[in-house]
Amino acid sequence: MNRTVWRLLAASLASLAFPHAGAEASRGTCQCDGILDWNDPSFGKCDWWGDVHITKSWRSPDVFDFQGYGVYSYASTTKCGGDFEMQLFQCPYSRNGNAVAIGVAVKVNNGDVVVVANDTVFNADVSADTMEDLKKGVSIVSDDKCVRLNVNTKLYRRAPTLLHNGNLRVIQEALTNEGICGAPTFGGEFVAPDGPDMLFPEEMFKEMCGFCEDQTGVSVPGCTPAGGGDPVISPGCDFLQLRPSKEFVDCAGDQDPVLEEAKADGENCVAYVRLQKQTSCSEFCTEKGSTCEMAIDQPNGQKCVASVSSLSEIDTSKINCDAKGFRDLICVCKKPDNPAPGPTPEEACAEQTDFSVQDAANLCREKADFLQGVVYPGTGASPDAILKEAFLRACILDVCSAAPEDREEVAENAADQDPSDPPVEPSTTTTTTTAPAVVGDELYVFGFTPYVGSSSPFQPQGVVEVESLPDGTTRLSWSLTGLDPACSSQCNQANCCGVHIHEGKSCKIPAGAHFWDSASISQDPWLSVKYDSSTDPANLLSKEVKTGLSNEDVLGRTVVIHDATGARIACGIIEPSTTTVFEKYPNYGGGLPLTAGGVKVESDDTTQKLSWLFTHGLDPRCDESTCTAANCCGVHIHEGMTCSDADAIGGHYWNKDAHSEDPWKNVRYVIQGSMPSAVNDIMVTTGYGAEDINGRAVVVHDYDGARIGCAIIELPVVETPVEGDDLYVFDFSPYPGSSSPYQPQGVVEVKSTEDDNTVLSWSLTGLDPGCSSPCSQTNCCGIHIHEGTSCAEDAGPHHWNGHDEDPWLSVKYDSSGDPANVLSMEVHTHLTRSDVLGRTLVIHDKTGARIACGIIEDGRSCMV
């Protein structure tokens, strides 16, 4: 999955490539090479995670939440690390006032800047490296080893769909009281985008602003709202958003000089409040965790405008903090030391109708072993208890703030923050790293068929994305419909509600067992992988499974979907996309992140069939509502054969001589609930065939019809069958002259190996029940290839090549199960594929009599 949400042009980062001159001189006595342990007491610690919780810092108090929106400086020092500073870009997470870090910028080594955005690390030398493992993340270490930072990424469904956790270590002698990690008050730690202290490059900052507003609907402080106008929230005034019991407006603009004077150079926040003659500004500010400094009247019908020309003109005998006789006033609240503490767990859980504080606490304890036995509210019985109780409180807050489908992922993120564990060290990345990490290519299951032998009423459809990471992790994303509705609640049976990769490579025969590298991983990793059918479609953005497998291992394997009882109900084959990785459309200047996903294009002589799954970058306005702009929310094949030249991409591609009306105008994607967004088998008659569309551009549009993403169609090459291509027997008829009461049906797969052996797999019903126990008669219970080429006449003797003993005599079925399934049985026939193609396959009963016959045929699809 290409999750690089922000991509930078080289020019955007060129300004960050500061020289290294003087780096050695700056070290002075800062030499920390000999300290290997990140948790060595020589380091000051600042650890943050989730909806930003600081669970260790060198500030007092050292544990707190900071939910400020925008860019804030978290730590800085000029004593070691070569003039070090770390800034976080924080974006809203829920309506409760939570925030998460979606970007980290670090200045180190006298001018080098490293930016972590999503799963990508941008270096000062304009290289972009992708994290090999999101959980391990990336480590940024100063040359003197006295500043160390580990940043990792967690993906989830609720906007903005990701967050960063981090562990910062700074040698004790270099600690300062600057930044969120050390400052006694936070109001001055906001970083203005147009100031000299901003570390995020201008273009990246703008893209992150657009991404945050697009995902959450909130323009954070420092960002220009997409529609223009004043910002919605003033820097450091996030506390006003808490406990919104009264209608108010944050007077975030600077148009009124009196209100600017009241802000006292950023010490105060100013808000227009509807008091309704029932309350006062003092009560309003107190409710927000602040104190009232003054009240200001405003002209009738206006909000953030003072009725006086200076603060000295206010008649404080009438207009003051305690006045209650006003319908509305402008309240001036002093910024608290922590202006963005966020909600309490009780406030967050109160927003949930079906999920309590206790439910959240139980889930946190279930997912995080180190929280077992920890109580909430805490008792503070010991320093260790206080620390773990703070973690449990933070986990409860995060879980109750999460969307229901994200709760387990959010609790697992808390489990990854065990304070007794040092940061998980990946291959260390410093500002001089240039070699990009290897990333997995995406594979897909673009459709499902009923599992062989299943009579389930549920018919799952949708798309599953499969990505193999270099550390042996398999990452799944899916958007599925038609699932078992009973999987909307917890299940306990083996394989219940599962979406699993299996050993098999065909959906026409049993798929075999779960597939993983059992030599390196002892426990089956698939047992915990389940879908949640409480929404339709059921969407999962990221589920990581430690399988030890690569793309080569999983390509062509089966993905099986189970119902609530654990029964197998649907099967699909893992295959590549038929398009290249999506790129940003040339000259696109909107705020949507890079389109990410896969499209499968199939074609006959005149019609194309499209299936797709997109995991990022679609326009959230393209929901169930109808769009009216030309090309709105479209996924279309265009004339051009490039994604680098907007003029050359051209318009929609169809045969205008054969069809007068554009067949693409109603082909659209729909976001149902959340990403991912998937569709199966949209048919578009263009009048062109596979050779015509191969190499053309696929273009994705936003709600307004603007072109936002582009990829090139790369259809697979149709090859002449070679040895090893699978053959099948799909149908059986009674053997000529047989009067047997048994009528076998099912499918047999026939493979020819490189060393000319024959491998059979089968799933059969209607067999002789006497074959449920051993038999000794010649050919009893047999499934054998014979020399004949027709089932209308005698099939002849067994077919094999060589002077050895007949290899078919030991090949037997077992009818104790219905269907009778065999995943793989190898027979030493010395036959090639061409030797068995068109031959007969005969099924025998327990006496050895021939009772059924089928023809071996090529089962491959002819559609490109």
VOTOR-962228 format. One record per residue (C-alpha): x, y, z; residue in three letters. Coordinates in steps of 0.2 Angstrom, whole numbers, padded with zeros to 4 digits, always signed. Layout:
N
XYZALA;...
END
This chain:
864
+0000+0000+0000MET;+0007+0016-0005ASN;+0004+0027+0011ARG;+0016+0041+0007THR;+0003+0055+0010VAL;+0014+0069+0007TRP;+0027+0069-0007ARG;+0040+0084-0009LEU;+0047+0091-0024LEU;+0066+0092-0024ALA;+0065+0111-0024ALA;+0054+0110-0008SER;+0068+0102+0002LEU;+0083+0110-0006ALA;+0082+0124+0007SER;+0085+0111+0021LEU;+0101+0105+0015ALA;+0111+0115+0027PHE;+0130+0112+0027PRO;+0139+0102+0040HIS;+0153+0114+0043ALA;+0156+0116+0062GLY;+0148+0100+0067ALA;+0163+0094+0076GLU;+0167+0110+0085ALA;+0149+0110+0092SER;+0151+0094+0101ARG;+0162+0101+0115GLY;+0160+0089+0129THR;+0145+0081+0122CYS;+0151+0063+0119GLN;+0138+0050+0122CYS;+0145+0036+0110ASP;+0148+0024+0125GLY;+0130+0025+0132ILE;+0121+0011+0123LEU;+0105+0010+0133ASP;+0092+0022+0128TRP;+0085+0021+0146ASN;+0101+0025+0154ASP;+0098+0038+0168PRO;+0110+0050+0160SER;+0096+0054+0148PHE;+0081+0065+0151GLY;+0066+0056+0143LYS;+0051+0063+0134CYS;+0039+0050+0128ASP;+0023+0054+0119TRP;+0010+0043+0111TRP;-0009+0042+0106GLY;-0020+0057+0108ASP;-0005+0065+0113VAL;-0001+0059+0130HIS;+0016+0063+0137ILE;+0019+0049+0150THR;+0037+0054+0154LYS;+0046+0071+0153SER;+0058+0082+0162TRP;+0044+0095+0166ARG;+0034+0095+0182SER;+0022+0087+0182PRO;+0031+0075+0171ASP;+0015+0066+0165VAL;+0001+0076+0156PHE;-0009+0077+0140ASP;-0006+0090+0127PHE;-0020+0091+0113GLN;-0015+0107+0105GLY;-0018+0110+0086TYR;-0005+0115+0074GLY;+0014+0115+0076VAL;+0022+0115+0093TYR;+0040+0115+0098SER;+0042+0100+0110TYR;+0061+0101+0114ALA;+0076+0111+0110SER;+0094+0113+0116THR;+0110+0121+0109THR;+0121+0112+0121LYS;+0122+0095+0113CYS;+0115+0087+0097GLY;+0121+0102+0086GLY;+0108+0114+0089ASP;+0093+0102+0091PHE;+0075+0105+0090GLU;+0059+0094+0088MET;+0042+0100+0082GLN;+0026+0091+0080LEU;+0011+0095+0069PHE;-0004+0090+0078GLN;-0021+0087+0070CYS;-0039+0085+0078PRO;-0044+0067+0081TYR;-0061+0067+0088SER;-0075+0080+0092ARG;-0070+0078+0110ASN;-0055+0090+0108GLY;-0042+0076+0106ASN;-0027+0078+0094ALA;-0014+0067+0087VAL;+0004+0070+0079ALA;+0003+0068+0060ILE;+0021+0075+0057GLY;+0037+0076+0066VAL;+0051+0088+0061ALA;+0069+0087+0069VAL;+0084+0099+0067LYS;+0100+0092+0072VAL;+0119+0092+0068ASN;+0120+0111+0065ASN;+0106+0112+0052GLY;+0101+0095+0046ASP;+0082+0093+0046VAL;+0073+0077+0045VAL;+0054+0076+0043VAL;+0044+0061+0047VAL;+0026+0061+0039ALA;+0016+0046+0039ASN;+0027+0031+0035ASP;+0040+0041+0026THR;+0056+0050+0032VAL;+0062+0065+0022PHE;+0081+0069+0024ASN;+0090+0085+0021ALA;+0098+0079+0006ASP;+0081+0077-0003VAL;+0080+0058-0001SER;+0064+0050+0005ALA;+0065+0034+0014ASP;+0050+0023+0019THR;+0049+0014+0036MET;+0053-0004+0035GLU;+0042-0008+0050ASP;+0029+0005+0056LEU;+0030-0002+0074LYS;+0049+0000+0075LYS;+0048+0016+0065GLY;+0064+0026+0062VAL;+0078+0032+0074SER;+0086+0049+0072ILE;+0102+0051+0081VAL;+0114+0066+0082SER;+0132+0064+0078ASP;+0137+0065+0096ASP;+0124+0052+0101LYS;+0118+0064+0115CYS;+0101+0066+0106VAL;+0091+0051+0101ARG;+0073+0050+0094LEU;+0063+0035+0089ASN;+0047+0039+0079VAL;+0034+0025+0074ASN;+0017+0026+0065THR;+0000+0019+0069LYS;-0013+0018+0056LEU;-0032+0018+0060TYR;-0049+0022+0051ARG;-0055+0038+0059ARG;-0048+0054+0051ALA;-0034+0058+0050PRO;-0031+0040+0048THR;-0013+0040+0057LEU;-0003+0045+0072LEU;+0015+0046+0077HIS;+0022+0039+0094ASN;+0039+0044+0099GLY;+0053+0042+0112ASN;+0065+0057+0114LEU;+0081+0055+0124ARG;+0092+0071+0128VAL;+0108+0070+0139ILE;+0104+0077+0156GLN;+0117+0091+0154GLU;+0108+0098+0139ALA;+0091+0098+0145LEU;+0081+0115+0144THR;+0064+0121+0150ASN;+0060+0125+0132GLU;+0046+0116+0123GLY;+0032+0105+0128ILE;+0044+0092+0136CYS;+0051+0105+0148GLY;+0042+0122+0148ALA;+0031+0126+0164PRO;+0018+0135+0152THR;+0014+0130+0134PHE;+0007+0146+0127GLY;+0024+0152+0119GLY;+0028+0135+0111GLU;+0016+0137+0096PHE;+0027+0139+0080VAL;+0020+0151+0068ALA;+0021+0146+0049PRO;+0028+0162+0043ASP;+0041+0163+0057GLY;+0060+0159+0057PRO;+0058+0144+0069ASP;+0047+0133+0058MET;+0056+0117+0053LEU;+0042+0110+0042PHE;+0046+0115+0024PRO;+0033+0127+0017GLU;+0026+0116+0004GLU;+0025+0101+0016MET;+0016+0112+0029PHE;+0003+0118+0017LYS;+0000+0100+0011GLU;-0002+0094+0029MET;-0014+0108+0033CYS;-0024+0103+0018GLY;-0024+0085+0023PHE;-0029+0089+0041CYS;-0043+0100+0036GLU;-0049+0088+0022ASP;-0049+0073+0034GLN;-0057+0082+0049THR;-0065+0098+0043GLY;-0055+0108+0055VAL;-0042+0121+0049SER;-0029+0121+0063VAL;-0020+0137+0070PRO;-0007+0143+0057GLY;-0016+0135+0042CYS;-0026+0145+0030THR;-0044+0138+0028PRO;-0047+0131+0012ALA;-0061+0143+0008GLY;-0051+0158+0014GLY;-0056+0169+0029GLY;-0051+0169+0047ASP;-0044+0154+0056PRO;-0057+0145+0067VAL;-0045+0142+0082ILE;-0032+0154+0089SER;-0015+0147+0094PRO;-0015+0140+0112GLY;-0034+0143+0113CYS;-0039+0125+0111ASP;-0046+0124+0128PHE;-0061+0134+0123LEU;-0066+0119+0112GLN;-0068+0108+0128LEU;-0086+0105+0136ARG;-0095+0115+0122PRO;-0111+0119+0133SER;-0113+0136+0126LYS;-0113+0143+0109GLU;-0097+0153+0106PHE;-0085+0159+0093VAL;-0066+0159+0095ASP;-0061+0177+0089CYS;-0046+0170+0080ALA;-0044+0184+0068GLY;-0035+0201+0071ASP;-0046+0213+0062GLN;-0052+0222+0079ASP;-0038+0231+0087PRO;-0047+0231+0104VAL;-0048+0212+0104LEU;-0030+0211+0099GLU;-0026+0222+0114GLU;-0036+0211+0125ALA;-0026+0196+0119LYS;-0011+0203+0128ALA;+0002+0197+0116ASP;-0004+0179+0117GLY;-0007+0178+0135GLU;-0026+0178+0134ASN;-0040+0170+0122CYS;-0055+0180+0117VAL;-0072+0172+0112ALA;-0089+0178+0108TYR;-0101+0169+0120VAL;-0120+0167+0120ARG;-0123+0169+0139LEU;-0142+0170+0137GLN;-0144+0181+0153LYS;-0141+0165+0163GLN;-0122+0164+0166THR;-0106+0175+0166SER;-0090+0176+0157CYS;-0082+0170+0173SER;-0092+0154+0173GLU;-0088+0151+0155PHE;-0069+0153+0157CYS;-0070+0142+0173THR;-0079+0128+0164GLU;-0065+0128+0151LYS;-0052+0127+0165GLY;-0047+0145+0164SER;-0050+0162+0173THR;-0059+0177+0166CYS;-0048+0192+0164GLU;-0062+0204+0157MET;-0078+0205+0147ALA;-0081+0216+0132ILE;-0098+0222+0125ASP;-0101+0221+0106GLN;-0113+0229+0094PRO;-0130+0220+0092ASN;-0129+0207+0078GLY;-0110+0207+0078GLN;-0099+0194+0086LYS;-0080+0197+0087CYS;-0081+0216+0086VAL;-0079+0227+0102ALA;-0092+0241+0105SER;-0078+0252+0112VAL;-0062+0259+0104SER;-0051+0255+0118SER;-0051+0244+0134LEU;-0050+0259+0145SER;-0068+0264+0139GLU;-0076+0248+0146ILE;-0088+0253+0160ASP;-0082+0239+0172THR;-0097+0242+0184SER;-0108+0235+0171LYS;-0097+0225+0159ILE;-0087+0213+0169ASN;-0083+0195+0171CYS;-0097+0192+0184ASP;-0111+0201+0174ALA;-0126+0189+0170LYS;-0138+0201+0163GLY;-0132+0200+0145PHE;-0138+0189+0130ARG;-0120+0189+0124ASP;-0103+0196+0128LEU;-0085+0194+0122ILE;-0076+0185+0136CYS;-0057+0186+0138VAL;-0050+0170+0146CYS;-0032+0169+0152LYS;-0023+0154+0144LYS;-0020+0140+0157PRO;-0002+0134+0159ASP;-0008+0119+0148ASN;-0020+0127+0136PRO;-0025+0110+0128ALA;-0027+0097+0141PRO;-0040+0088+0131GLY;-0055+0079+0139PRO;-0056+0067+0153THR;-0059+0048+0150PRO;-0076+0051+0158GLU;-0081+0065+0146GLU;-0074+0054+0131ALA;-0084+0039+0136CYS;-0100+0048+0139ALA;-0100+0052+0121GLU;-0102+0033+0117GLN;-0119+0025+0118THR;-0114+0007+0120ASP;-0096+0008+0128PHE;-0092+0013+0145SER;-0076+0018+0155VAL;-0076+0000+0162GLN;-0078-0007+0144ASP;-0063+0003+0139ALA;-0053-0002+0154ALA;-0056-0020+0151ASN;-0051-0019+0133LEU;-0035-0010+0138CYS;-0030-0023+0150ARG;-0034-0037+0138GLU;-0022-0029+0124LYS;-0008-0023+0136ALA;-0001-0036+0147ASP;+0008-0023+0158PHE;-0009-0015+0163LEU;-0016-0032+0170GLN;-0022-0029+0187GLY;-0021-0010+0186VAL;-0036-0001+0193VAL;-0045+0015+0187TYR;-0047+0027+0195PRO;-0030+0024+0202GLY;-0024+0023+0220THR;-0007+0030+0218GLY;+0000+0017+0230ALA;+0018+0017+0223SER;+0028+0026+0209PRO;+0026+0011+0198ASP;+0007+0010+0201ALA;+0006+0029+0197ILE;+0015+0027+0181LEU;+0004+0012+0175LYS;-0012+0020+0181GLU;-0007+0035+0170ALA;-0005+0023+0155PHE;-0022+0015+0159LEU;-0031+0032+0160ARG;-0023+0037+0143ALA;-0028+0021+0135CYS;-0046+0023+0141ILE;-0047+0040+0134LEU;-0040+0035+0117ASP;-0052+0020+0116VAL;-0067+0030+0120CYS;-0062+0043+0108SER;-0060+0030+0094ALA;-0072+0025+0081ALA;-0079+0007+0086PRO;-0070-0001+0072GLU;-0053+0007+0078ASP;-0055+0002+0097ARG;-0044-0013+0096GLU;-0031-0005+0086GLU;-0030+0010+0098VAL;-0029-0002+0113ALA;-0015-0011+0104GLU;-0006+0005+0102ASN;-0006+0008+0120ALA;+0001-0010+0123ALA;+0016-0005+0112ASP;+0020+0009+0124GLN;+0026-0003+0139ASP;+0037+0009+0149PRO;+0048-0005+0155SER;+0053-0008+0137ASP;+0067+0003+0128PRO;+0062+0010+0111PRO;+0062-0004+0098VAL;+0077+0000+0088GLU;+0076-0001+0069PRO;+0091+0001+0058SER;+0096+0019+0064THR;+0092+0033+0052THR;+0102+0049+0054THR;+0102+0065+0043THR;+0116+0058+0032THR;+0106+0042+0027THR;+0103+0041+0009THR;+0099+0023+0005ALA;+0080+0021+0004PRO;+0072+0007+0013ALA;+0064-0008+0003VAL;+0045-0007+0003VAL;+0033-0021-0001GLY;+0023-0021-0017ASP;+0004-0022-0016GLU;-0006-0037-0021LEU;-0024-0039-0021TYR;-0039-0051-0021VAL;-0051-0042-0033PHE;-0066-0054-0031GLY;-0073-0069-0021PHE;-0082-0085-0026THR;-0092-0096-0014PRO;-0080-0108-0006TYR;-0080-0125-0014VAL;-0094-0136-0006GLY;-0101-0121+0004SER;-0120-0119+0005SER;-0119-0103+0015SER;-0132-0089+0012PRO;-0118-0076+0014PHE;-0109-0071-0002GLN;-0094-0060+0002PRO;-0088-0047-0011GLN;-0076-0033-0011GLY;-0057-0031-0012VAL;-0043-0036+0000VAL;-0025-0028-0002GLU;-0010-0039+0003VAL;+0006-0030+0006GLU;+0022-0040+0012SER;+0035-0029+0022LEU;+0053-0033+0023PRO;+0053-0039+0041ASP;+0041-0054+0036GLY;+0025-0044+0041THR;+0009-0046+0030THR;-0002-0031+0030ARG;-0020-0033+0025LEU;-0033-0019+0020SER;-0050-0023+0015TRP;-0067-0017+0010SER;-0080-0031+0010LEU;-0099-0033+0009THR;-0110-0048+0011GLY;-0102-0054+0026LEU;-0110-0064+0041ASP;-0120-0052+0051PRO;-0116-0062+0066ALA;-0098-0056+0065CYS;-0104-0039+0072SER;-0100-0045+0089SER;-0086-0055+0097GLN;-0084-0073+0092CYS;-0074-0087+0100ASN;-0074-0102+0088GLN;-0059-0107+0079ALA;-0057-0096+0063ASN;-0073-0087+0066CYS;-0076-0072+0056CYS;-0058-0074+0049GLY;-0050-0067+0033VAL;-0035-0078+0031HIS;-0022-0083+0018ILE;-0022-0101+0015HIS;-0009-0113+0007GLU;-0020-0117-0009GLY;-0018-0109-0026LYS;-0035-0113-0033SER;-0053-0109-0027CYS;-0060-0124-0037LYS;-0053-0136-0024ILE;-0050-0135-0005PRO;-0038-0121+0000ALA;-0029-0131+0013GLY;-0022-0124+0029ALA;-0017-0107+0035HIS;-0001-0101+0026PHE;+0014-0094+0036TRP;+0032-0098+0039ASP;+0030-0111+0053SER;+0048-0114+0053ALA;+0052-0097+0061SER;+0034-0093+0069ILE;+0028-0107+0080SER;+0010-0101+0083GLN;-0003-0099+0069ASP;-0004-0079+0067PRO;-0020-0080+0058TRP;-0032-0085+0072LEU;-0034-0067+0078SER;-0037-0059+0061VAL;-0056-0056+0060LYS;-0068-0044+0051TYR;-0081-0034+0060ASP;-0098-0034+0050SER;-0106-0021+0061SER;-0104-0009+0046THR;-0108-0012+0028ASP;-0096-0012+0020PRO;-0084-0018+0033ALA;-0068-0008+0030ASN;-0051-0011+0038LEU;-0037+0001+0034LEU;-0022-0009+0041SER;-0020-0026+0050LYS;-0002-0032+0052GLU;+0001-0051+0053VAL;+0018-0058+0057LYS;+0019-0072+0044THR;+0037-0073+0039GLY;+0031-0072+0021LEU;+0036-0062+0006SER;+0026-0056-0010ASN;+0033-0071-0019GLU;+0027-0083-0006ASP;+0009-0076-0006VAL;+0006-0072-0024LEU;-0006-0084-0031GLY;-0012-0090-0014ARG;-0030-0091-0008THR;-0038-0079+0004VAL;-0053-0087+0013VAL;-0067-0078+0022ILE;-0075-0088+0036HIS;-0093-0085+0044ASP;-0096-0084+0063ALA;-0095-0103+0066THR;-0078-0103+0057GLY;-0084-0112+0042ALA;-0076-0107+0025ARG;-0089-0097+0014ILE;-0079-0088+0001ALA;-0062-0089-0008CYS;-0051-0077-0019GLY;-0034-0077-0027ILE;-0020-0065-0023ILE;-0014-0056-0039GLU;-0006-0040-0044PRO;-0014-0024-0049SER;-0015-0021-0068THR;-0010-0003-0065THR;+0006+0005-0060THR;+0007+0014-0043VAL;-0004+0030-0043PHE;+0005+0047-0045GLU;-0001+0064-0041LYS;-0009+0071-0057TYR;+0002+0084-0066PRO;+0000+0101-0059ASN;-0014+0096-0046TYR;-0014+0109-0033GLY;-0028+0104-0021GLY;-0027+0098-0003GLY;-0030+0079-0006LEU;-0016+0067-0001PRO;-0009+0056-0014LEU;-0021+0043-0022THR;-0016+0025-0016ALA;-0023+0009-0021GLY;-0025-0004-0035GLY;-0036-0006-0050VAL;-0039-0022-0060LYS;-0043-0020-0078VAL;-0049-0035-0088GLU;-0055-0034-0107SER;-0063-0043-0121ASP;-0064-0036-0138ASP;-0076-0022-0134THR;-0079-0021-0115THR;-0068-0017-0100GLN;-0072-0024-0082LYS;-0065-0013-0068LEU;-0062-0018-0050SER;-0053-0007-0037TRP;-0048-0004-0020LEU;-0042+0013-0014PHE;-0034+0016+0003THR;-0030+0034+0003HIS;-0032+0050-0007GLY;-0050+0049-0013LEU;-0062+0064-0010ASP;-0072+0062+0006PRO;-0086+0071-0002ARG;-0089+0057-0014CYS;-0101+0048-0002ASP;-0118+0041-0005GLU;-0124+0059-0011SER;-0125+0062-0029THR;-0112+0073-0037CYS;-0117+0084-0052THR;-0100+0091-0059ALA;-0093+0083-0075ALA;-0082+0068-0071ASN;-0085+0070-0052CYS;-0078+0056-0041CYS;-0073+0047-0057GLY;-0061+0033-0061VAL;-0059+0033-0080HIS;-0047+0027-0094ILE;-0040+0041-0104HIS;-0032+0043-0121GLU;-0014+0046-0115GLY;-0001+0034-0111MET;+0009+0045-0099THR;+0006+0052-0081CYS;+0019+0065-0082SER;+0011+0077-0095ASP;-0006+0084-0092ALA;-0008+0089-0110ASP;-0004+0072-0116ALA;-0016+0062-0105ILE;-0031+0069-0115GLY;-0049+0065-0113GLY;-0059+0049-0110HIS;-0054+0034-0121TYR;-0068+0026-0131TRP;-0072+0022-0149ASN;-0082+0037-0154LYS;-0086+0029-0171ASP;-0095+0015-0163ALA;-0102+0024-0148HIS;-0109+0041-0148SER;-0111+0043-0129GLU;-0096+0044-0117ASP;-0097+0027-0108PRO;-0086+0034-0093TRP;-0097+0048-0087LYS;-0106+0038-0074ASN;-0091+0027-0068VAL;-0088+0033-0050ARG;-0081+0028-0034TYR;-0091+0030-0018VAL;-0084+0031+0000ILE;-0096+0022+0011GLN;-0092+0026+0029GLY;-0073+0026+0029SER;-0058+0021+0018MET;-0054+0009+0010PRO;-0066+0011-0004SER;-0069-0004-0016ALA;-0079-0010-0031VAL;-0081-0026-0040ASN;-0084-0029-0059ASP;-0090-0012-0066ILE;-0093-0015-0085MET;-0089-0001-0097VAL;-0091-0004-0116THR;-0079+0007-0125THR;-0078-0002-0142GLY;-0059-0006-0139TYR;-0050-0022-0134GLY;-0035-0027-0123ALA;-0022-0021-0135GLU;-0030-0004-0137ASP;-0031+0000-0118ILE;-0015-0008-0113ASN;-0003+0007-0108GLY;-0017+0020-0107ARG;-0019+0031-0091ALA;-0031+0028-0077VAL;-0037+0045-0070VAL;-0045+0047-0053VAL;-0056+0063-0050HIS;-0062+0073-0035ASP;-0079+0078-0031TYR;-0078+0094-0042ASP;-0071+0083-0057GLY;-0053+0089-0055ALA;-0040+0076-0059ARG;-0031+0071-0044ILE;-0022+0054-0047GLY;-0015+0044-0062CYS;-0008+0027-0066ALA;-0004+0017-0081ILE;-0013+0001-0086ILE;-0001-0014-0088GLU;-0010-0029-0093LEU;-0002-0046-0090PRO;+0005-0055-0105VAL;-0006-0069-0111VAL;+0006-0084-0113GLU;+0005-0100-0122THR;+0002-0114-0109PRO;+0018-0122-0103VAL;+0022-0137-0092GLU;+0016-0134-0075GLY;+0000-0124-0080ASP;-0015-0131-0070ASP;-0028-0142-0079LEU;-0045-0148-0072TYR;-0059-0160-0073VAL;-0074-0149-0069PHE;-0088-0162-0073ASP;-0091-0181-0071PHE;-0104-0192-0080SER;-0108-0210-0076PRO;-0095-0222-0083TYR;-0102-0231-0099PRO;-0112-0246-0094GLY;-0111-0242-0075SER;-0127-0245-0065SER;-0119-0238-0049SER;-0130-0229-0037PRO;-0116-0217-0033TYR;-0114-0201-0044GLN;-0098-0193-0040PRO;-0097-0174-0043GLN;-0084-0160-0040GLY;-0068-0154-0046VAL;-0051-0162-0048VAL;-0035-0151-0052GLU;-0021-0159-0062VAL;-0004-0152-0061LYS;+0012-0157-0070SER;+0028-0154-0062THR;+0045-0149-0069GLU;+0051-0167-0066ASP;+0036-0174-0075ASP;+0026-0180-0061ASN;+0007-0178-0059THR;+0000-0169-0044VAL;-0019-0171-0040LEU;-0030-0161-0029SER;-0049-0164-0027TRP;-0065-0160-0019SER;-0078-0173-0022LEU;-0096-0178-0017THR;-0107-0193-0021GLY;-0093-0205-0018LEU;-0095-0223-0012ASP;-0097-0222+0007PRO;-0088-0239+0008GLY;-0072-0230+0004CYS;-0072-0222+0022SER;-0062-0237+0027SER;-0047-0246+0020PRO;-0049-0257+0004CYS;-0038-0270-0004SER;-0046-0274-0021GLN;-0037-0269-0036THR;-0042-0251-0041ASN;-0054-0249-0026CYS;-0059-0231-0022CYS;-0047-0225-0035GLY;-0045-0209-0044ILE;-0034-0212-0060HIS;-0030-0205-0076ILE;-0033-0217-0091HIS;-0027-0217-0108GLU;-0044-0214-0116GLY;-0050-0197-0123THR;-0069-0199-0122SER;-0081-0203-0108CYS;-0093-0210-0121ALA;-0083-0226-0123GLU;-0071-0237-0113ASP;-0057-0226-0106ALA;-0043-0239-0108GLY;-0030-0243-0095PRO;-0021-0232-0083HIS;-0010-0219-0091HIS;+0009-0217-0086TRP;+0025-0217-0095ASN;+0039-0230-0090GLY;+0042-0248-0086HIS;+0040-0246-0067ASP;+0025-0253-0058GLU;+0008-0245-0061ASP;+0009-0229-0050PRO;-0010-0227-0050TRP;-0014-0242-0039LEU;-0010-0233-0023SER;-0021-0217-0027VAL;-0037-0218-0017LYS;-0050-0206-0010TYR;-0057-0207+0007ASP;-0076-0204+0008SER;-0077-0201+0027SER;-0079-0183+0024GLY;-0092-0175+0012ASP;-0085-0167+0002PRO;-0069-0178+0001ALA;-0055-0166+0000ASN;-0037-0169-0004VAL;-0025-0154-0006LEU;-0010-0163-0015SER;-0006-0181-0020MET;+0009-0183-0031GLU;+0010-0198-0043VAL;+0026-0203-0052HIS;+0019-0204-0070THR;+0033-0196-0080HIS;+0020-0187-0090LEU;+0020-0169-0096THR;+0006-0157-0097ARG;+0003-0161-0115SER;+0002-0180-0111ASP;-0013-0178-0099VAL;-0022-0164-0107LEU;-0038-0171-0115GLY;-0036-0188-0106ARG;-0050-0197-0095THR;-0050-0197-0077LEU;-0060-0212-0069VAL;-0067-0214-0052ILE;-0069-0231-0045HIS;-0080-0238-0031ASP;-0074-0249-0016LYS;-0075-0265-0027THR;-0064-0257-0040GLY;-0078-0254-0053ALA;-0077-0239-0064ARG;-0092-0228-0059ILE;-0088-0210-0066ALA;-0078-0202-0080CYS;-0072-0184-0083GLY;-0061-0176-0096ILE;-0045-0166-0091ILE;-0046-0149-0099GLU;-0038-0132-0098ASP;-0047-0122-0085GLY;-0038-0105-0087ARG;-0048-0090-0091SER;-0047-0083-0108CYS;-0050-0065-0103MET;-0035-0053-0103VAL;
END
